[in-house]
């Protein structure tokens, strides 16, 4: 069957039937043959062609959950839906994303060709990611949410790596552990290489039989990592357990929270957050605020203490969150700020120095004045859902 794909999705083993673009741009390409040269694959990916037509009956089909790229007018750079920029800081971010994406892609190709994973080759890309996260986490994590639909597979791993390192720093983990957790993010979905493309690429809901196959990717990934060299324990752990849940209703083993490591519980949060805030073949991206609000509502899924720390690491507070402001007030977030997520509208209702309620007053924060996300029980608010509903006006 002939299939038209974006050049960025070309892989070794594909049968090239035709190329689309100006003839002057493609006089030296080989046609009607199987791609067996990595250099030629790279030229196809990074050239100026508009599309490649492959024959899936004669060669490999589209791997993972890749999709046809958006129209050129949408503008993509390094797999992100952004336009070209002259801003040197933005250029640095995009270059880091591009390098990391290429290294993840190479790891995928190595595994497909039967080569064991060597994490040493990921070292420079990981160091680059770590530097960008440390320099400006908010900007870097924000730009990674703009990944194009057809680039989700590779950039999801990059995004989870960045989220894990940022999260680990907020938790004051040692530097070597931060690095290991970043590596875990890059490798957490490596088992999807073994999944049938028809299941990975399906735009609708999976059947029970298809989901049973999909659930195997955690264990398949762990086997792949076991055969590799230099893989940190955290990477193996996160790969195997990032779909487990605190209430024991996850997979592959149905482990409860007391049997899950810190790395696995962090991985579960970062993986789901990036999935929810990304454009997928079957859904549009949720805003960070909506994603975090939904995740907070999924009782039994995540470690609640870690989830609060994760929200703090992002500096994004969904509607209904109890927050402490720098001017010693408690308030509830009543309105998101899409353009500046760290500056929501907060309804202040309690003075901390006075230890007493105050008349509710809405404050649209002009600066990053939210000091922390708070646990209502720490303030002896025993029926927070009812208090929150009254403050938000959500009661009849």
C-alpha angles and dihedrals in degrees: 000000000000116000130184113220139171114265089238088066096055114126138183112273096034118130110232110216100168144344128227123214138067111331090229088063095055113037096122101045119116113235134195093030144100116263108242102153120085092203090056091049090054091049091053093048096049101034129096100262117128097214145351123221113214131187108226092192091063101036148005119319126222109302129223115353097317120152138190109287121254118263113286090246090067089067123225129195121181088351092304126119095241133114126243113282140197092205105116092209092052090046089055091052092049093048090053091050091048094050093047092048091052092050093050089049091052091051089053091051092048091054092047090053091051097254118141117246116259111194091196090082089057092054099091093045091049092050089051091051091048092052093051092048091050093046099048114351096172095054094043096047090045094055092048089062087066094070115144116246093247092052097051097107098057099031092047088065091048091049094048089050091053092045092050093051093046090047092049092052092052087052089052094238118170117270094250090052091049089055093047091051090050089053089049089057093052092051104033096103099037089117091070087078087078094051120104109256090228089065097039092047098044109126095203137055117304120243118239089259093050092047090052088058092046092052089064093070093086093057092039089053092049090053090050092051093046088060092051131089127245094007109157118232090243091060093052091046096049093044091054100039110029091105095053119108134216091242093053095250096114132092158298094012106007092237119177123230096264089062096048123091124233089252093054093048091048091048092053091055097045094045095052095042093054092044092052094047095047131087108248133186090256103035145026121247120271120226114257089248094054093045093051093045091053093046090052089053095053098094114207096013104094138025100265095210092050092045090057089049090049091052088049090051090057096043089223120127121193123217112284095030119140107230138179117224126212091246091065099260131129117220145162122238107245102172134025122230104218095187095046108021094183090061108061128158109267127197105215115209110155135052112215097200091047092043087218142104120264130200106281112260129181117228122188100206115232093187136029092279098150104109099185149337108255137212109231091218090062087063094043093249095150099179102038096159090060094042091048093048091053092048093048093045091239094135124097 
